[in-house]
Amino acid sequence: MTMHLQRDLEDLKKKLLDMGSLVEKATNLAISALQERRADLCSEVHELDVTIDRREVVIEEDCLKILALHQPVATDLRFVVCVMKVNNDLERMGDLAINIAERAAYLATHDDIGVPLDFHRMLELVRTMVKQSLNSLINLDVTTAREVLAMDDEVDDINKQMFVILEALMFENPAVITRAIHMLSASRHLERIADLATNIAEDVAFLVEGAVIRHQPEDYTKDS
């Protein structure tokens, strides 16, 4: 029984990592579409999301089979629970990547609104958070997970600054309202991807240390 369980757990881990690679690719394409004003990347993100959705269903079914057939306990049980949560977060990241790509496709066909926004920093932070959250999962690396948690506050701050700047711009110049709304939407979707990357980092801590840190991430980012 133990040998079969370990085989199924290894297969589950491989499937989750493959899905993570797809999500990272979709997120990077969506970010590139926004940075480089490339509407053509939107269709690629859509195609990836179809595959991500299928993988999400397969992984969930595998988790349920493992729970029913093997009734894992302790670390193995934590691993299956963690996979189920991360699987859902990855699927949602794929959906958000589509939303960003669609906003990017619209913005690419319209003039820039011409106000200074820290989109570049936000995009790089989100890209790094997604990559490092998956790396922390692959390597069961709690140190990297802490780094992901620490970056989330900066993303939140940039998102708030975007809102303040664009809200003021819309009052001053109603002609840019539609474009500004698309930019605000893209910023919000990026902030949500950062939140989901944070969820994955928190799940890594749960998997490795058995610690539930959802409501005290600030303390957890500090070295013990």
MORA-V410397 format. One record per residue. RES is the residue in one small letter. NEAR is the number of other ideal C-beta (glycine too) atoms within 8 Angstrom. D_CENTER is the distance of its C-alpha to the mean C-alpha in whole Angstrom. Layout:
res = <RES:RES>
near = <NEAR:NEAR>
d_center = <D_CENTER:D_CENTER>
//
This chain:
res = <m:t:m:h:l:q:r:d:l:e:d:l:k:k:k:l:l:d:m:g:s:l:v:e:k:a:t:n:l:a:i:s:a:l:q:e:r:r:a:d:l:c:s:e:v:h:e:l:d:v:t:i:d:r:r:e:v:v:i:e:e:d:c:l:k:i:l:a:l:h:q:p:v:a:t:d:l:r:f:v:v:c:v:m:k:v:n:n:d:l:e:r:m:g:d:l:a:i:n:i:a:e:r:a:a:y:l:a:t:h:d:d:i:g:v:p:l:d:f:h:r:m:l:e:l:v:r:t:m:v:k:q:s:l:n:s:l:i:n:l:d:v:t:t:a:r:e:v:l:a:m:d:d:e:v:d:d:i:n:k:q:m:f:v:i:l:e:a:l:m:f:e:n:p:a:v:i:t:r:a:i:h:m:l:s:a:s:r:h:l:e:r:i:a:d:l:a:t:n:i:a:e:d:v:a:f:l:v:e:g:a:v:i:r:h:q:p:e:d:y:t:k:d:s>
near = <5:5:6:8:12:8:8:13:13:8:9:14:10:8:12:14:11:9:14:13:9:13:15:11:9:16:14:9:14:15:13:10:18:15:9:6:9:9:10:6:13:13:7:9:15:10:8:14:13:8:9:15:10:8:12:13:8:9:14:10:8:12:13:8:9:14:10:7:7:11:6:12:5:6:5:11:9:11:12:14:9:12:13:10:10:14:14:9:12:16:11:10:15:15:9:13:17:14:11:16:16:9:14:17:11:10:13:10:6:6:5:3:9:4:7:4:8:9:11:7:9:14:12:8:13:15:11:9:16:14:9:13:15:14:10:16:14:8:7:9:9:11:6:12:14:12:9:16:13:8:12:14:7:9:15:10:8:13:13:8:9:15:10:8:11:13:8:8:12:12:5:5:6:5:4:10:8:6:12:12:9:11:15:11:10:14:14:9:12:16:11:10:16:15:9:13:16:14:11:16:16:13:13:16:13:14:10:8:7:5:7:5:11:6:5:7:12:6:7:11:8:6:3:2>
d_center = <35:33:33:32:29:28:28:26:23:23:23:20:18:19:17:14:14:15:12:9:11:11:8:8:11:10:8:11:13:12:12:15:17:16:18:20:21:21:21:22:18:18:19:18:14:16:18:15:13:17:16:13:15:18:16:14:18:20:17:18:22:22:21:23:26:26:26:29:31:30:30:28:28:27:25:24:24:21:19:20:18:15:15:15:12:10:11:10:7:6:9:8:5:8:10:8:9:12:13:12:14:17:17:18:20:22:22:23:26:27:29:27:27:28:27:25:22:20:17:17:16:13:12:13:11:8:9:10:8:5:9:10:8:9:13:13:13:15:18:18:18:18:18:15:13:16:15:11:13:15:13:11:15:16:13:14:17:17:16:19:21:20:21:24:25:24:26:29:29:29:32:34:33:33:33:29:28:26:24:23:22:20:19:18:16:14:13:13:10:8:9:7:4:6:7:5:4:8:9:8:10:13:13:14:17:18:18:20:22:22:21:19:18:16:19:20:17:19:22:20:19:23:24:26>
//
